[in-house]
């Protein structure tokens, strides 16, 4: 007699969990705008990505940490629409991943 254990295959449940959402926000600081990108995968080198974004997007970039020690990229200017296509063009994300994971905040 075989038992039907609903918790038998837990490893596959956790391994197929959804990936983190990537949040792209623009904030106005006085008369200037700052775009932040958070939620990128931990295995990515954010410093190298920020450096390459600086060269290709022609804007100031920095990698900073928040209170929970999570790293995120900051860009000078309102770059929301450009960043989402940049991540796909430079093969950081596939087109399907970008459609599922990227969340643009603001108007």
C-alpha positions in Angstrom: 0.0 0.0 0.0 1.5 3.3 -1.0 0.7 6.5 0.8 -0.1 9.7 -0.9 2.1 12.2 0.9 1.4 15.8 -0.2 4.8 16.9 1.2 6.8 14.2 -0.6 8.1 16.4 -3.3 8.9 19.7 -1.5 12.2 20.2 -3.2 10.6 20.8 -6.5 8.1 23.2 -5.0 10.8 25.4 -3.6 13.1 25.2 -6.6 10.4 26.4 -9.0 9.5 29.4 -6.8 9.0 32.7 -8.7 12.1 34.9 -9.1 12.1 38.2 -7.4 10.5 41.2 -9.1 12.7 43.9 -10.4 11.5 47.3 -9.4 12.4 50.4 -11.4 11.4 53.6 -9.8 12.0 57.3 -10.5 12.0 59.8 -7.7 12.2 63.6 -8.0 14.7 65.2 -5.7 14.1 68.9 -6.0 14.4 69.7 -9.7 16.5 66.5 -10.4 15.3 62.9 -11.0 16.9 59.7 -9.7 16.0 56.2 -11.1 16.6 53.2 -8.8 16.7 49.6 -9.9 16.2 47.0 -7.1 15.6 43.3 -7.0 18.3 42.1 -9.5 19.6 38.6 -8.9 22.3 38.2 -6.2 24.7 36.5 -8.5 25.0 39.6 -10.7 27.8 42.0 -10.2 25.9 45.3 -9.7 29.1 47.4 -9.8 30.0 46.1 -13.3 26.4 46.6 -14.5 26.3 50.2 -13.1 29.7 50.9 -14.7 28.5 49.7 -18.1 25.2 51.6 -17.8 27.2 54.7 -17.1 29.1 54.3 -20.4 26.1 53.4 -22.5 23.4 55.6 -21.0 25.7 58.6 -20.5 24.5 59.3 -16.9 25.9 59.1 -13.4 25.4 55.8 -11.7 26.1 54.4 -8.2 25.5 51.2 -6.3 24.1 51.8 -2.8 22.7 49.7 0.1 19.5 50.3 2.0 18.8 49.7 5.7 18.4 45.9 5.1 21.8 45.7 3.3 20.2 45.1 0.0 22.1 46.6 -2.9 20.5 48.6 -5.7 21.6 50.8 -8.6 20.8 54.5 -8.8 20.9 56.4 -12.1 20.8 60.1 -12.7 17.7 61.2 -14.5 14.3 59.6 -15.3 15.6 56.4 -17.1 12.7 54.0 -16.4 11.7 53.1 -19.9 15.3 53.0 -21.1 16.5 50.7 -18.3 14.0 48.0 -18.9 14.9 47.7 -22.6 18.6 48.0 -21.7 18.4 45.0 -19.4 17.1 42.9 -22.3 19.4 44.3 -24.9 22.5 43.6 -22.8 21.3 40.1 -21.9 20.9 40.6 -18.2 17.3 39.3 -18.6 15.6 37.5 -21.4 12.5 39.0 -23.0 10.2 36.6 -21.2 11.9 37.2 -17.8 11.6 41.0 -18.3 7.9 40.7 -19.1 7.3 38.7 -15.9 9.7 40.3 -13.5 10.1 44.1 -14.3 7.7 46.4 -12.5 7.8 50.1 -13.5 6.7 52.5 -10.8 5.4 56.0 -11.5 3.7 57.5 -14.5 
